Amino acid sequence: MEKSPVALAMENKELAMPVSVDYLPVAGDIEDMVANASRVVERVRQQIGNRFTLLDIERIHADQAIDLRRQQQPGFTLSPATAGLYMRCPESLRSSIATGR
């Protein structure tokens, strides 16, 4: 699972590069600047989506680490806040990702 986070991080790095202000002759050279605000908004939206995906991957890793710890130490307990987060990720999702199915 390490390639997905790296790919997303690299994509975010690429998306963080400035959008150039390019110009094309428009309306008889009266308006020669074209705003790239829409492209900037698209890039920021993609970065936000990638960030949430990265957080989801981190979350799954943390949940799987808890599962492994519990296998090794059956008496292992979580803080109430961590237990609440852990319970929100279904066991079936953690196990399907761990086995690749």
DAFENBEL-V674955 format. One record per residue. RES is the residue in three letters. PSI is psi in whole degrees, 0 to 359 (NA if undefined). OMEGA is omega as a letter, one per 20 degrees, with the letter a starting at -180 (none if undefined). NEAR is the number of other ideal C-beta (glycine too) atoms within 10 Angstrom. Layout:
res = {RES RES}
psi = {PSI PSI}
omega = {OMEGA OMEGA}
near = {NEAR NEAR}
//
This chain:
res = {MET GLU LYS SER PRO VAL ALA LEU ALA MET GLU ASN LYS GLU LEU ALA MET PRO VAL SER VAL ASP TYR LEU PRO VAL ALA GLY ASP ILE GLU ASP MET VAL ALA ASN ALA SER ARG VAL VAL GLU ARG VAL ARG GLN GLN ILE GLY ASN ARG PHE THR LEU LEU ASP ILE GLU ARG ILE HIS ALA ASP GLN ALA ILE ASP LEU ARG ARG GLN GLN GLN PRO GLY PHE THR LEU SER PRO ALA THR ALA GLY LEU TYR MET ARG CYS PRO GLU SER LEU ARG SER SER ILE ALA THR GLY ARG}
psi = {5 338 323 310 322 318 317 319 320 322 317 323 317 317 339 348 145 145 123 149 104 161 148 146 124 141 52 38 13 315 102 3 136 124 138 25 321 323 322 316 318 316 317 318 316 319 318 315 316 321 316 322 318 318 321 318 316 320 315 319 316 318 320 324 321 316 316 318 319 329 321 326 88 335 6 130 157 156 158 320 315 320 321 317 318 320 342 342 114 143 323 324 314 317 325 325 320 324 351 19 NA}
omega = {a a r r a r r r r r r r r a r r a r a r a r r r a r r r r r a r r r r a a r r r r a r r r r r r r a r r r r r r r a r r a r r r r r r r a r a a a a a r a r r a r r r r a a a r a r a r a a a r a a r r none}
near = {11 8 7 11 15 9 11 17 13 11 14 17 10 11 16 10 8 8 14 8 9 8 11 8 9 11 7 7 8 7 11 11 10 11 9 15 9 9 11 13 10 13 18 12 11 14 17 11 12 18 13 10 14 15 10 11 16 11 15 16 15 14 22 16 10 18 14 12 12 13 9 7 9 7 5 11 9 14 8 7 8 13 11 10 14 16 11 8 17 10 11 8 11 18 12 11 16 14 7 6 6}
//
